[in-house]
Amino acid sequence: MQLSPLLNFALYFGTALALWALMLALYARLTPYPEFRLVHEGNQAAAWSLAGTALGLALPLASLVAHAVSLLDLASWAAVALLAQGALWWVARRLLFPDLREAILADRVSVGVLLGALSLGLGVLNAASLTY
């Protein structure tokens, strides 16, 4: 039995949204600074970093929603994609920004923009890899 298109949309969108929110929350807990609080306080470096990360995490999920054959397929590959995204972000951060905490807390916008762009770039590559 085939699901109605509206129910199918709701299930895929809801699953992707829940996974995106979960990964953003996990990312915020793993960063060495309170990213959402800093954004709320007007820290532009944190805002750029978080914006790039949010988009970078959404792109693989969007690719999966478009290509998954079932909700289980979507969830399974989302776990792989989001873990890869997180691991690659962590490595890039360690190699390029060993003083990341201090840079973001000091609102060094250049660091936030570059970190956000790296997260977005990783998301694009991750999304393209999921077009099976």
BATOR-611104 format. One record per residue (C-alpha): residue number from 1; x, y, z. Coordinates in nm, 4 decimals, padded with zeros to 6 digits, always signed. Layout:
ATOM  nr        x        y        z
ATOM NUM        X        Y        Z
...
***
This chain:
ATOM  nr        x        y        z
ATOM   1 +00.0000 +00.0000 +00.0000
ATOM   2 +00.1402 +00.3361 -00.1014
ATOM   3 +00.1284 +00.6276 +00.1430
ATOM   4 -00.0544 +00.9369 +00.0375
ATOM   5 +00.1803 +01.2067 -00.0951
ATOM   6 +00.1012 +01.4415 +00.1946
ATOM   7 +00.1706 +01.1767 +00.4578
ATOM   8 +00.4872 +01.0748 +00.2739
ATOM   9 +00.6021 +01.4389 +00.2709
ATOM  10 +00.5268 +01.4776 +00.6417
ATOM  11 +00.7158 +01.1606 +00.7350
ATOM  12 +01.0256 +01.2425 +00.5305
ATOM  13 +01.0278 +01.6097 +00.6267
ATOM  14 +00.9676 +01.5335 +00.9933
ATOM  15 +01.2399 +01.2687 +01.0006
ATOM  16 +01.4915 +01.4958 +00.8288
ATOM  17 +01.3986 +01.7880 +01.0540
ATOM  18 +01.4370 +01.5766 +01.3682
ATOM  19 +01.7751 +01.4461 +01.2528
ATOM  20 +01.8905 +01.7979 +01.1624
ATOM  21 +01.7855 +01.9352 +01.5021
ATOM  22 +01.9526 +01.6434 +01.6792
ATOM  23 +02.2800 +01.6946 +01.4963
ATOM  24 +02.2742 +02.0711 +01.5540
ATOM  25 +02.2166 +02.0119 +01.9247
ATOM  26 +02.4992 +01.7586 +01.9351
ATOM  27 +02.7268 +01.9965 +01.7449
ATOM  28 +02.6481 +02.2763 +01.9912
ATOM  29 +02.7346 +02.0493 +02.2836
ATOM  30 +03.0638 +01.9463 +02.1246
ATOM  31 +03.1880 +02.2949 +02.0409
ATOM  32 +03.4219 +02.4374 +02.3040
ATOM  33 +03.2024 +02.7451 +02.3513
ATOM  34 +02.8284 +02.8121 +02.4026
ATOM  35 +02.7471 +02.8784 +02.0373
ATOM  36 +02.3740 +02.9485 +02.0572
ATOM  37 +02.4202 +03.1795 +02.3567
ATOM  38 +02.6994 +03.3664 +02.1784
ATOM  39 +02.4804 +03.4124 +01.8711
ATOM  40 +02.1993 +03.5394 +02.0903
ATOM  41 +02.4446 +03.7900 +02.2424
ATOM  42 +02.5461 +03.9177 +01.8974
ATOM  43 +02.8743 +03.7326 +01.8428
ATOM  44 +02.9132 +03.7394 +01.4631
ATOM  45 +03.1936 +03.4823 +01.4508
ATOM  46 +02.9736 +03.2275 +01.6273
ATOM  47 +02.6802 +03.3204 +01.4018
ATOM  48 +02.8782 +03.2638 +01.0814
ATOM  49 +03.0169 +02.9361 +01.2096
ATOM  50 +02.6762 +02.8106 +01.3202
ATOM  51 +02.5074 +02.9260 +00.9981
ATOM  52 +02.7577 +02.7362 +00.7831
ATOM  53 +02.7235 +02.4312 +01.0014
ATOM  54 +02.3429 +02.4397 +00.9887
ATOM  55 +02.3503 +02.4567 +00.6088
ATOM  56 +02.6294 +02.2004 +00.5853
ATOM  57 +02.4276 +01.9547 +00.7918
ATOM  58 +02.1059 +02.0215 +00.5999
ATOM  59 +02.2555 +01.9493 +00.2575
ATOM  60 +02.3264 +01.5769 +00.3105
ATOM  61 +01.9810 +01.5367 +00.4618
ATOM  62 +01.8233 +01.7069 +00.1621
ATOM  63 +02.0087 +01.4734 -00.0709
ATOM  64 +01.8890 +01.1763 +00.1290
ATOM  65 +01.5277 +01.2904 +00.1303
ATOM  66 +01.5481 +01.3153 -00.2488
ATOM  67 +01.7137 +00.9768 -00.2980
ATOM  68 +01.6137 +00.7491 -00.0083
ATOM  69 +01.3902 +00.4558 -00.0933
ATOM  70 +01.2358 +00.4375 +00.2548
ATOM  71 +01.2404 +00.6066 +00.5938
ATOM  72 +01.4757 +00.3381 +00.7233
ATOM  73 +01.7078 +00.4046 +00.4291
ATOM  74 +01.6919 +00.7781 +00.5050
ATOM  75 +01.7655 +00.7315 +00.8754
ATOM  76 +02.0459 +00.4805 +00.8193
ATOM  77 +02.2325 +00.6892 +00.5662
ATOM  78 +02.1658 +01.0059 +00.7646
ATOM  79 +02.3515 +00.8555 +01.0592
ATOM  80 +02.6471 +00.7747 +00.8338
ATOM  81 +02.6426 +01.1142 +00.6624
ATOM  82 +02.6066 +01.3155 +00.9801
ATOM  83 +02.8782 +01.1210 +01.1599
ATOM  84 +03.1104 +01.1752 +00.8634
ATOM  85 +03.0259 +01.5457 +00.8603
ATOM  86 +03.0943 +01.5761 +01.2318
ATOM  87 +03.4201 +01.3832 +01.2137
ATOM  88 +03.5496 +01.5830 +00.9197
ATOM  89 +03.4528 +01.9092 +01.0891
ATOM  90 +03.6362 +01.8008 +01.4057
ATOM  91 +03.9542 +01.7153 +01.2117
ATOM  92 +03.9454 +02.0419 +01.0150
ATOM  93 +03.8906 +02.2385 +01.3338
ATOM  94 +04.1794 +02.0674 +01.5125
ATOM  95 +04.4180 +02.1180 +01.2218
ATOM  96 +04.3223 +02.4724 +01.1231
ATOM  97 +04.1975 +02.6307 +01.4444
ATOM  98 +04.3670 +02.4981 +01.7580
ATOM  99 +04.2717 +02.8278 +01.9289
ATOM 100 +03.9101 +02.8147 +01.8101
ATOM 101 +03.7534 +02.8787 +02.1503
ATOM 102 +03.9491 +03.1977 +02.2016
ATOM 103 +03.8922 +03.3146 +01.8438
ATOM 104 +03.5141 +03.2717 +01.8598
ATOM 105 +03.4859 +03.4206 +02.2081
ATOM 106 +03.6892 +03.7200 +02.0831
ATOM 107 +03.4425 +03.7488 +01.7919
ATOM 108 +03.7083 +03.7078 +01.5225
ATOM 109 +03.4642 +03.7088 +01.2326
ATOM 110 +03.7235 +03.5825 +00.9838
ATOM 111 +03.7545 +03.2572 +01.1781
ATOM 112 +03.3771 +03.2149 +01.2031
ATOM 113 +03.3277 +03.2785 +00.8309
ATOM 114 +03.6009 +03.0346 +00.7307
ATOM 115 +03.4766 +02.7677 +00.9705
ATOM 116 +03.1210 +02.8139 +00.8439
ATOM 117 +03.2393 +02.7916 +00.4823
ATOM 118 +03.4338 +02.4729 +00.5572
ATOM 119 +03.1255 +02.3201 +00.7173
ATOM 120 +02.9161 +02.4194 +00.4172
ATOM 121 +03.1745 +02.2814 +00.1745
ATOM 122 +03.1878 +01.9523 +00.3630
ATOM 123 +02.8094 +01.9379 +00.3451
ATOM 124 +02.8131 +01.9862 -00.0325
ATOM 125 +03.0661 +01.7063 -00.0789
ATOM 126 +02.8787 +01.4847 +00.1642
ATOM 127 +02.5482 +01.5487 -00.0161
ATOM 128 +02.6986 +01.4737 -00.3556
ATOM 129 +02.8363 +01.1456 -00.2214
ATOM 130 +02.4845 +01.0410 -00.1227
ATOM 131 +02.3347 +01.0505 -00.4719
ATOM 132 +02.3250 +00.6754 -00.5161
***
